[in-house]
């Protein structure tokens, strides 16, 4: 019965047996050096390189090889590496099959190996035809390599701290700020999350984690790599981002609609504005920034849970702003839990430069609001569907309120994809000159070689300005409806 022995085991056994004889060791020295070279590449450290001439043999070669193997053994024990495949196979072989050199290496202790001087003198044997040169192995080199590896690992986790130059008025990221983490792939947002920078917390995502401690002290608008090596873009959250990603109760007034309403009402610093329907606090924040520290906003909400949510979101934004800018966000919004239809006592003695309504039935609250609106001022109404718009106009007709309906609009928002045209291999496409109707050239002018100008344009990795065509098209995602905006102005009877 034939016994199947792995080819690699037979090869290693052959290499170990060869070491028993100095003459046979010199004969197969090239093979041993190839094995040592492979071990050097796997363990990522440099060893002495040996050049041998197999024509003649010398008894002193064994001593040089033992010195070199001893230095290697010292380096290996110093770095506390695992056993190599050759050492694992030799440990399974019987003791009689091992050479004296291998037995001597086994008997050496790690403590003794670390005290061996890791330097070998250059020797030249011209008489015997041997040319052996051994480069010195400096322990400081390995310390530098270890330090470099540790530095690379630290850079992966962003443990190092750098002194970033700051411009006047610029500040680095600090704990307590609201940040946005984004990951884009092929010009599309795959991941976006708003979070507050806290001590000892990690940013969790499907592409890895990033410790919050590594973000603190970094400049805003920087890419940081996750534990899986994916670059995540970190930036500060704007008011638009905060409104879109904050915790919600009811639906919010989206930034595009809120900006249009602010333009309708012509809100400026120092104005006094009435808001009905606090909701999640989105419109309250936009109005707070518009009126500034000299103005005021009165926000009324009929539902208690929505009232609490609006107050919580407003306080959270103010706290983040104070940490980010070092100054307080103006506390100019007064939230009230009440029904605007029966809150005439709340409005007593007040006058408003503008009114913003976000109610299901706004025409029921208009008789209470209009007397406190300045003549010529605007009342902007945020309605979800066209049926509510019809009910509002019917309520104006029946109540005979001094209001003029000036505009009823819907604010669309369509995103576009504009990118340079690429080929299948990833290179840029280039513009080609139009082919004009010309007379055919003579046979002598024809040539199979491509034009030099065309060839240089195709191979240019960075073509000049205007030489690359672009593809522009609307985003494939359909536009979503948000609301109808009604602009009404108070007139004098």
C-alpha positions as CSV (number, residue, x, y, z in Angstrom):
1,X,0.0,0.0,0.0
2,X,1.4,3.3,-1.1
3,X,1.8,6.1,1.4
4,X,1.0,9.6,0.2
5,X,3.4,12.1,1.6
6,X,2.9,15.8,0.9
7,X,5.4,17.2,-1.5
8,X,6.2,20.2,0.7
9,X,7.0,17.9,3.6
10,X,9.4,15.9,1.5
11,X,11.0,19.1,0.2
12,X,11.6,20.5,3.7
13,X,12.9,17.1,4.9
14,X,15.4,17.2,2.1
15,X,16.5,20.7,2.9
16,X,17.1,19.8,6.6
17,X,18.9,16.6,5.8
18,X,21.2,18.4,3.4
19,X,22.5,20.6,6.3
20,X,24.3,17.5,7.8
21,X,27.1,17.7,5.4
22,X,29.2,20.8,4.8
23,X,29.9,19.9,1.2
24,X,26.4,19.1,0.4
25,X,25.3,22.2,2.3
26,X,27.5,24.4,0.0
27,X,26.1,22.5,-3.0
28,X,22.5,23.5,-2.2
29,X,23.3,26.8,-0.7
30,X,21.4,28.7,-3.4
31,X,18.3,26.8,-2.5
32,X,18.6,27.6,1.2
33,X,19.1,31.3,0.4
34,X,15.9,31.3,-1.7
35,X,14.0,29.9,1.3
36,X,15.5,32.5,3.6
37,X,14.5,35.2,1.2
38,X,10.9,34.0,1.2
39,X,11.0,34.0,5.0
40,X,12.4,37.5,5.0
41,X,9.6,38.8,2.8
42,X,6.9,37.2,5.0
43,X,8.4,38.6,8.2
44,X,9.0,42.0,6.7
45,X,12.6,42.6,8.0
46,X,15.9,42.7,6.3
47,X,18.7,40.1,6.7
48,X,22.2,39.9,5.3
49,X,22.5,39.0,1.7
50,X,25.1,36.4,0.8
51,X,26.7,35.9,-2.6
52,X,28.3,32.4,-3.1
53,X,30.4,30.7,-5.7
54,X,29.6,27.0,-5.9
55,X,32.9,26.1,-7.7
56,X,34.9,25.7,-4.5
57,X,34.1,24.8,-0.9
58,X,35.5,26.1,2.3
59,X,35.1,24.9,5.8
60,X,34.8,28.5,7.1
61,X,31.4,28.9,5.3
62,X,29.7,27.0,8.0
63,X,30.8,29.4,10.7
64,X,29.6,32.3,8.6
65,X,26.3,30.7,8.1
66,X,25.9,29.9,11.8
67,X,26.7,33.5,12.6
68,X,24.1,34.7,10.2
69,X,21.5,32.2,11.3
70,X,22.2,33.2,14.9
71,X,21.6,36.9,14.1
72,X,18.4,35.9,12.4
73,X,17.4,33.9,15.4
74,X,18.1,36.8,17.7
75,X,15.9,39.1,15.6
76,X,13.1,36.6,15.5
77,X,13.1,36.0,19.2
78,X,13.3,39.8,19.8
79,X,10.1,40.4,17.8
80,X,8.4,37.4,19.4
81,X,7.2,36.1,16.1
82,X,5.4,32.8,15.5
83,X,7.0,29.7,14.1
84,X,7.7,29.6,10.4
85,X,6.5,26.7,8.2
86,X,10.1,25.3,8.1
87,X,10.4,25.4,11.9
88,X,7.0,23.7,12.3
89,X,8.0,20.9,9.9
90,X,11.4,20.4,11.5
91,X,9.8,20.1,14.9
92,X,7.8,17.1,13.6
93,X,10.8,15.3,12.2
94,X,12.8,12.8,14.2
95,X,15.9,14.0,16.0
96,X,18.2,11.7,13.9
97,X,17.2,13.5,10.7
98,X,18.2,16.9,11.9
99,X,21.6,18.5,11.3
100,X,23.8,19.7,14.1
101,X,23.2,23.3,13.1
102,X,19.5,22.9,13.5
103,X,20.0,21.2,16.9
104,X,22.2,24.0,18.0
105,X,19.6,26.6,17.1
106,X,17.0,24.7,19.0
107,X,19.1,24.5,22.1
108,X,19.8,28.2,22.2
109,X,17.7,30.3,24.7
110,X,15.9,33.5,23.6
111,X,17.6,35.4,26.4
112,X,21.0,34.5,25.1
113,X,20.0,35.3,21.5
114,X,19.0,38.8,22.3
115,X,22.5,39.6,23.7
116,X,24.2,38.6,20.4
117,X,25.9,41.4,18.5
118,X,23.8,41.9,15.3
119,X,26.7,42.9,13.1
120,X,28.7,40.8,10.7
121,X,32.0,41.9,9.3
122,X,32.5,42.0,5.5
123,X,34.8,39.3,4.4
124,X,36.3,38.7,0.9
125,X,37.9,35.5,0.0
126,X,39.7,36.1,-3.3
127,X,42.0,33.1,-3.1
128,X,39.3,30.4,-2.8
129,X,37.0,32.1,-5.3
130,X,34.4,32.9,-2.7
131,X,32.8,36.4,-2.7
132,X,30.8,36.7,0.5
133,X,29.5,40.1,1.6
134,X,27.3,40.5,4.7
135,X,25.6,43.9,5.4
136,X,25.5,45.1,9.0
137,X,22.2,44.7,10.8
138,X,21.6,47.7,13.0
139,X,19.2,47.3,15.9
140,X,18.2,50.9,15.6
141,X,16.9,50.1,12.1
142,X,14.4,47.6,13.5
143,X,13.4,50.1,16.3
144,X,12.7,52.7,13.6
145,X,10.7,50.2,11.6
146,X,8.7,49.2,14.7
147,X,8.0,52.9,15.5
148,X,6.9,53.5,11.9
149,X,4.5,50.5,12.0
150,X,3.1,51.8,15.3
151,X,2.7,55.3,13.8
152,X,0.8,53.8,10.8
153,X,-1.5,52.0,13.1
154,X,-2.1,55.1,15.1
155,X,-2.8,57.1,12.0
156,X,-5.5,54.5,11.1
157,X,-7.3,55.2,14.3
158,X,-6.5,58.9,14.2
159,X,-4.7,58.9,17.5
160,X,-2.2,61.6,16.6
161,X,-2.9,65.2,17.2
162,X,-1.7,67.9,14.7
163,X,-1.7,71.6,15.1
164,X,-4.0,72.8,12.4
165,X,-3.6,76.4,11.2
166,X,-6.8,78.4,11.8
167,X,-8.1,81.5,10.1
168,X,-9.4,84.5,12.0
169,X,-12.8,83.4,13.4
170,X,-12.2,79.7,12.7
171,X,-12.5,77.1,15.5
172,X,-11.8,73.4,15.7
173,X,-14.3,70.8,16.5
174,X,-15.2,70.6,20.2
175,X,-17.4,68.4,22.3
176,X,-21.0,69.4,22.3
177,X,-21.2,70.4,18.7
178,X,-23.7,69.0,16.2
179,X,-21.9,67.4,13.3
180,X,-22.8,65.7,10.0
181,X,-21.2,62.5,8.7
182,X,-21.5,61.8,5.0
183,X,-20.3,59.0,2.7
184,X,-20.7,59.5,-1.0
185,X,-20.2,56.8,-3.6
186,X,-20.4,57.5,-7.4
187,X,-21.7,61.1,-6.7
188,X,-24.6,59.7,-4.6
189,X,-25.0,60.0,-0.8
190,X,-24.9,56.5,0.7
191,X,-24.8,57.5,4.3
192,X,-25.6,60.7,6.2
193,X,-26.1,61.1,9.9
194,X,-26.4,64.0,12.3
195,X,-24.9,63.5,15.8
196,X,-23.5,65.4,18.8
197,X,-19.8,65.1,19.6
198,X,-19.4,63.4,22.9
199,X,-16.6,62.0,25.0
200,X,-16.1,58.2,24.8
201,X,-18.7,57.6,22.0
202,X,-18.2,56.1,18.6
203,X,-19.9,57.0,15.3
204,X,-21.6,53.8,14.1
205,X,-22.2,53.1,10.5
206,X,-22.2,50.1,8.1
207,X,-18.8,51.2,6.8
208,X,-17.1,51.1,10.2
209,X,-16.8,53.2,13.3
210,X,-15.0,56.4,14.2
211,X,-14.3,57.4,17.8
212,X,-15.6,60.9,18.7
213,X,-12.4,61.6,20.6
214,X,-10.6,61.4,17.3
215,X,-12.8,64.0,15.8
216,X,-12.3,66.5,18.6
217,X,-9.6,69.0,17.7
218,X,-9.9,68.4,14.0
219,X,-10.9,71.1,11.5
220,X,-14.4,70.9,10.1
221,X,-14.8,69.6,6.5
222,X,-12.3,66.8,6.7
223,X,-12.3,63.2,5.7
224,X,-11.7,60.7,8.5
225,X,-11.3,56.9,7.9
226,X,-13.4,54.4,9.7
227,X,-12.2,51.2,11.3
228,X,-12.7,49.6,7.9
229,X,-10.7,52.2,6.0
230,X,-13.7,54.0,4.4
231,X,-13.3,57.8,4.3
232,X,-16.2,59.6,6.0
233,X,-16.7,63.4,5.5
234,X,-17.2,65.2,8.8
235,X,-18.6,68.8,8.9
236,X,-20.6,71.0,11.1
237,X,-24.4,70.9,10.9
238,X,-26.1,73.9,9.4
239,X,-29.5,75.1,10.4
240,X,-30.9,73.5,7.3
241,X,-29.3,70.1,8.3
242,X,-30.5,70.4,11.8
243,X,-34.1,71.0,10.7
244,X,-34.0,68.1,8.3
245,X,-32.4,65.6,10.7
246,X,-33.7,66.6,14.2
247,X,-36.3,64.6,16.0
248,X,-39.8,65.3,14.8
249,X,-43.3,65.2,16.0
250,X,-45.4,66.4,13.1
251,X,-44.1,67.2,9.6
252,X,-41.8,70.1,9.4
253,X,-41.7,73.2,7.2
254,X,-39.0,72.3,4.8
255,X,-36.2,74.8,4.2
256,X,-37.2,75.6,0.7
257,X,-40.7,76.5,1.8
258,X,-39.5,78.3,4.9
259,X,-37.1,80.5,2.8
260,X,-40.0,81.4,0.4
261,X,-42.3,82.3,3.3
262,X,-39.6,84.5,4.8
263,X,-39.3,86.3,1.5
264,X,-43.1,86.6,1.3
265,X,-43.4,88.2,4.8
266,X,-40.2,90.3,4.3
267,X,-39.0,89.5,7.8
268,X,-36.0,91.7,8.9
269,X,-34.1,92.2,12.1
270,X,-36.2,93.7,14.9
271,X,-39.6,92.5,13.6
272,X,-42.2,90.9,15.8
273,X,-43.7,87.8,14.2
274,X,-46.6,85.6,15.1
275,X,-46.4,81.9,14.4
276,X,-49.2,79.4,14.9
277,X,-48.5,75.7,14.7
278,X,-45.0,75.3,16.3
279,X,-44.9,71.7,15.2
280,X,-41.3,70.4,15.6
281,X,-39.9,73.9,15.8
282,X,-38.4,74.2,12.3
283,X,-40.2,77.5,11.3
284,X,-39.5,78.9,14.8
285,X,-35.8,78.5,14.3
286,X,-35.9,80.2,10.9
287,X,-37.9,83.1,12.2
288,X,-35.6,83.4,15.3
289,X,-32.6,83.9,13.0
290,X,-34.4,86.3,10.8
291,X,-35.6,88.7,13.5
292,X,-32.3,88.6,15.3
293,X,-31.6,89.7,18.9
294,X,-33.7,92.8,18.6
295,X,-36.9,91.0,17.4
296,X,-39.2,88.5,18.9
297,X,-41.3,85.5,17.8
298,X,-44.5,84.3,19.5
299,X,-45.1,80.7,18.7
300,X,-48.4,79.0,19.7
301,X,-49.2,75.3,19.6
302,X,-52.4,73.6,20.3
303,X,-51.0,70.1,21.0
304,X,-48.9,69.6,24.2
305,X,-46.6,66.9,22.7
306,X,-45.8,69.1,19.7
307,X,-45.2,72.0,22.1
308,X,-42.6,70.0,24.1
309,X,-40.9,68.8,20.9
310,X,-40.5,72.3,19.5
311,X,-39.1,73.6,22.8
312,X,-36.6,70.7,23.0
313,X,-35.4,71.1,19.5
314,X,-35.0,74.9,20.0
315,X,-33.0,74.5,23.2
316,X,-30.7,71.8,21.6
317,X,-29.9,74.1,18.7
318,X,-29.1,77.0,21.0
319,X,-26.8,74.8,23.2
320,X,-24.9,73.6,20.1
321,X,-24.6,77.1,18.7
322,X,-23.1,78.5,21.9
323,X,-20.4,75.7,21.9
324,X,-19.7,76.3,18.2
325,X,-19.5,80.1,18.1
326,X,-18.8,80.9,21.7
327,X,-21.8,83.2,22.0
328,X,-25.4,82.7,22.8
329,X,-28.1,82.2,20.2
330,X,-30.7,84.9,20.8
331,X,-33.5,83.7,23.1
332,X,-36.2,85.5,21.2
333,X,-38.9,82.8,20.8
334,X,-41.7,82.5,23.3
335,X,-43.5,79.2,23.1
336,X,-47.1,78.9,24.3
337,X,-49.4,75.9,24.6
338,X,-52.7,77.3,23.6
339,X,-55.4,77.4,20.9
340,X,-55.0,80.5,18.7
341,X,-58.7,80.7,18.0
342,X,-59.4,81.4,21.7
343,X,-56.2,83.1,22.6
344,X,-57.3,86.7,22.2
345,X,-56.0,87.5,25.7
346,X,-52.5,86.3,24.7
347,X,-52.5,88.7,21.7
348,X,-53.9,91.6,23.6
349,X,-51.9,94.8,23.2
350,X,-49.5,93.3,20.6
351,X,-48.9,94.2,17.0
352,X,-47.1,91.9,14.5
353,X,-45.1,92.8,11.4
354,X,-45.9,89.4,9.8
355,X,-47.9,86.2,10.6
356,X,-47.0,82.6,9.6
357,X,-49.8,80.0,9.9
358,X,-49.3,76.2,9.7
359,X,-52.8,74.9,10.6
360,X,-55.3,72.5,9.3
361,X,-58.0,75.1,9.2
362,X,-56.3,78.5,9.1
363,X,-59.4,80.4,8.1
364,X,-60.9,79.7,11.6
365,X,-58.0,81.6,13.3
366,X,-57.9,84.5,10.9
367,X,-60.6,86.6,12.7
368,X,-58.4,86.5,15.9
369,X,-55.1,87.2,14.1
370,X,-55.9,89.9,11.5
371,X,-56.8,92.7,14.0
372,X,-53.2,92.4,15.4
373,X,-51.5,92.5,12.0
374,X,-50.0,95.7,10.8
375,X,-51.7,97.3,7.8
376,X,-50.0,96.3,4.6
377,X,-48.3,93.3,6.3
378,X,-48.3,89.8,5.0
379,X,-49.9,86.6,6.4
380,X,-48.2,83.5,4.9
381,X,-50.1,80.2,5.2
382,X,-48.5,76.8,4.8
383,X,-51.0,74.2,3.5
384,X,-50.4,70.6,2.7
385,X,-53.0,70.0,-0.1
386,X,-55.0,72.0,-2.6
387,X,-58.3,71.2,-0.7
388,X,-57.1,73.2,2.2
389,X,-56.3,76.1,-0.2
390,X,-59.9,76.0,-1.4
391,X,-61.3,76.0,2.1
392,X,-59.1,79.0,3.0
393,X,-60.3,81.0,0.0
394,X,-63.9,80.1,0.8
395,X,-63.5,81.2,4.4
396,X,-62.1,84.5,3.2
397,X,-65.1,85.0,1.0
398,X,-67.6,84.3,3.7
399,X,-65.9,86.2,6.5
400,X,-65.2,89.4,4.5
401,X,-61.8,89.8,6.1
402,X,-59.6,92.7,4.9
403,X,-57.1,90.4,3.1
404,X,-55.9,90.2,-0.5
405,X,-54.8,86.9,-1.8
406,X,-51.8,87.7,-3.9
407,X,-50.2,84.4,-4.7
408,X,-50.7,80.7,-4.4
409,X,-47.5,78.8,-5.3
410,X,-45.8,75.5,-4.9
411,X,-42.0,75.6,-4.6
412,X,-40.5,72.7,-6.6
413,X,-37.0,71.5,-6.0
414,X,-35.3,69.4,-8.6
415,X,-31.7,68.1,-8.2
416,X,-29.5,67.6,-11.3
417,X,-26.6,65.4,-12.0
418,X,-23.8,67.1,-13.8
419,X,-20.6,65.1,-14.3
420,X,-17.8,64.7,-16.9
421,X,-18.3,62.0,-19.5
422,X,-16.3,58.9,-18.7
423,X,-15.3,55.9,-20.8
424,X,-15.7,52.3,-19.7
425,X,-12.1,52.2,-18.6
426,X,-12.5,55.2,-16.4
427,X,-10.7,57.8,-18.6
428,X,-12.2,61.1,-19.6
429,X,-13.9,61.4,-22.9
430,X,-12.6,64.1,-25.2
431,X,-14.3,66.4,-27.6
432,X,-13.8,65.5,-31.2
433,X,-13.8,68.2,-33.9
434,X,-16.8,68.0,-36.3
435,X,-16.2,66.2,-39.5
436,X,-16.8,68.6,-42.4
437,X,-17.7,67.6,-45.9
438,X,-14.3,67.9,-47.5
439,X,-12.8,66.5,-50.7
440,X,-11.2,63.1,-50.3
441,X,-7.5,63.2,-49.7
442,X,-5.1,61.7,-52.1
443,X,-3.8,58.2,-51.5
444,X,-0.4,59.5,-50.6
445,X,-1.8,61.5,-47.7
446,X,-3.6,58.6,-46.1
447,X,-1.7,56.9,-43.3
448,X,-2.6,54.2,-40.8
449,X,-0.8,56.0,-38.0
450,X,-3.1,58.1,-35.7
451,X,-2.9,61.8,-35.5
452,X,-0.4,63.1,-32.9
453,X,-2.8,65.7,-31.6
454,X,-5.6,63.2,-31.1
455,X,-3.2,60.7,-29.5
456,X,-1.9,63.3,-27.1
457,X,-5.4,64.4,-26.2
458,X,-6.6,60.8,-25.5
459,X,-3.6,59.9,-23.4
460,X,-3.5,63.1,-21.4
461,X,-4.6,62.3,-17.8
462,X,-5.5,65.9,-17.1
463,X,-7.0,67.5,-20.3
464,X,-7.2,71.2,-20.6
465,X,-10.2,73.4,-19.9
466,X,-13.1,72.9,-22.2
467,X,-11.8,69.7,-23.7
468,X,-14.1,67.3,-21.8
469,X,-17.8,66.9,-22.5
470,X,-20.2,66.9,-19.6
471,X,-23.5,65.0,-19.1
472,X,-26.3,66.9,-17.4
473,X,-29.6,65.4,-16.6
474,X,-32.2,65.6,-13.8
475,X,-31.9,63.3,-10.8
476,X,-33.7,60.0,-11.4
477,X,-35.6,60.4,-8.1
478,X,-39.0,62.0,-8.6
479,X,-39.8,65.3,-7.0
480,X,-41.9,65.1,-3.9
481,X,-44.7,67.6,-3.0
482,X,-44.3,69.4,0.3
483,X,-46.9,72.2,0.5
484,X,-48.8,75.0,-1.1
485,X,-47.9,78.6,0.1
486,X,-50.6,81.3,0.1
487,X,-49.6,84.9,0.4
488,X,-52.3,87.3,1.8
489,X,-51.8,90.9,2.5
490,X,-53.8,93.0,4.9
491,X,-55.6,96.0,3.3
492,X,-57.2,99.0,4.9
493,X,-61.0,99.1,4.7
